[in-house]
Amino acid sequence: METLTPAERIFCAIDATDLNQAVELAQALKGAVGGFKLGKEFFTANGPDGVARISELGQHIFLDLKFHDIPNTVAGAIKAAKSLNCYMLTIHASGGSAMVRAAVEAKGDEEAPRILAVTVLTSLTADDLVRMGQKPPVADQVLRLGQLARESGADGLVASPREVGTLRTALGNDCLLVVPGIRPAWASTDDQKRIMTPADAVNAGADFLVIGRPITQSDNPRAAADRIADEIAAGIVPG
């Protein structure tokens, strides 16, 4: 993994369904963040053309659609997504080894898009896992799914900051770790349950941080992004 500046570590989650609003926000943040995460809300409203509009700004795109289906269907989705020139995209690790392998094979030899496997959503708790018939604690389930995904060829994982240290230790430095659930000390936690500050997450082993509302709902999104980058820089422990 190349050395990243604090700003380059930040992927701003743009969940706006209004394309003009999304483009305006992306333009305001250009250069202050490393890229933009576009998820289901944005993609459902704006589709591939909307992704292209954001991509035209010249920054990395993280397409977070969390593909989860039979292997052949996911492979087809990955092939279609390659035309969008994304830097990273997501699948669900819980789709199983065959599905993850199909996604990786569909990507081919190109460096991008990097295939990231989602382990356990940051909104879920141990009680939620029990109700779904899965075995807690959350950290153990994250590690099980993370190991499965990496053994099946995924480039990296999406996981909560609470598990990032365990994953980094278990899976090594070659595993790309992208971490949502990031909240600066001065921001609301909203609906995220397993959260951490930006600097703490980087110190724990996160490569990229997905940050939405603390930036997008700020009166000055660029100033908020700069404040987070400064917080990361001030809090990184050399090593």
Secondary structure, 3 states (H helix, E strand, C coil): CCCCCCHHHEEEEECCCCHHHHHHHHHHHECCECEEEEEHHHHHHHHHHHHHHHHCCCCEEEEEEEECCCHHHHHHHHHHHHCCCCCEEEEEHHHCHHHHHHHHHHHCCCCCCEEEEECCCCCCCHHHHHHCCCCCCHHHHHHHHHHHHHHCCCCEEECCHHHHHHHHHHHCCCCEEEECCECCCCCCCCCCCCCECHHHHHHHCCCEEEECHHHHCCCCHHHHHHHHHHHHHHHCCCC
